[in-house]
């Protein structure tokens, strides 16, 4: 029932409040992928997997930026890094992102 209330606005709120776990659950719900996968990818040093999750969830750039900023508190991110992320996000197709997410799900199901 609560899944219906999890949307991009909710995600933005969680990111703004630095509520990491809630943001992970919301992103997992929106991208239709297991929470464990999102949690692992959010902990990764690279932001590219997060861009793929966000594109699969059809998020706008402000939401994507909020997610990136939430996960990069410890290591920070330069303006140049954010510009690169925006460029990469714009180039990424939703269909490709969904295929990658499906691959991650299959890999997780097979115990990888």
N, C-alpha and C positions, 0 to 999 in steps of 0.2 A: 504493500500500500504506500509506503513512504517513497518507493522508487519513482512514483509519479511526481513527487515534489522535488526530486533531484534534477536540476536543470543547470544551464549555464550561469544563470543569476545566482543560484545557490552555490555553485562552484566558486564564482568570483567572491562571494561573501566569505566562504571558508578560507580562501587564499588570503584575503585581506585581513582576516582575523588570525592568520598563521595557524589554522587548525589543520595540520598535515593529514592526520588519519581520516578526518571527514572529507577532505579534498580527494584523497586517494579513493575512498569508497565511491564518491560522486563521479570521479573520472572513470572508474571501472564500470559503473552503471551506464554512463553515457556512451562509453566505447564498447560496451557489451563484452567485457573480458574479465577474467578472474582478478579479484583483489590482490592476490599474491603476485601476479605478474606486474600489475601496476606499481605495487609497493617496491618490487625489485628494480623496475625501470626508473622509478623516481629517485632511487638511491644511487643510481649510476652517475658517474662523472659527466657523461655525455648527455647533451640535450636532445639529440636527434631522435632517440626512441620516444621521448615525450612528445615531440612534434608529431610523430606517427600516431600515437594514441589520441592526441587532440584532433588531428585531421579525421581519424576514424570516427570520432565523436562529433564531427562537424562544428567545432568551436570557432568562434571569431578570434581575431588576433588579440584583442584585449584580454580575453580569457586565457589564451595560450601564454601570453606574457605573464599573467598572474601566476599561472602554474609554474612556469620557468623560474620566476622570482621566488616562489615559495620553496622550491627544491634547491635553489642555489644560495640559500642563506649562508651556509658555511663557506662556500668557495667563492661567492660573489660572481658577478658577470658584468663584463664591460659593455659599454654602449655599442662597440664594434661587434661583440658577441651577440647582442640582441638584434642588431641589424642583420647579421648573418642568419640568425634564427628566423627572422621575418622573411628574408629572401627564400630560405629553404622551405619554409611553411607554404609560401605562395607557389612554389614550384611543385610541391607534393600533391599528387592527385588523391582524391578521396578513395577511389577504387584501389589504388596501390596500397594506401594505408590500411584499408580493410583486409586486403590479401595478407599483408604482413601480420596484422593482428590475428587472423585465422591461423597462420603459420605458428605464431607464438602459442596459441591455444592448443594446437595439435601437439606441439613439442612438450608443453606442460603436461598434457594428458598422457603422453608416452613416457613421462618420468625424466625428461631431460632437464 
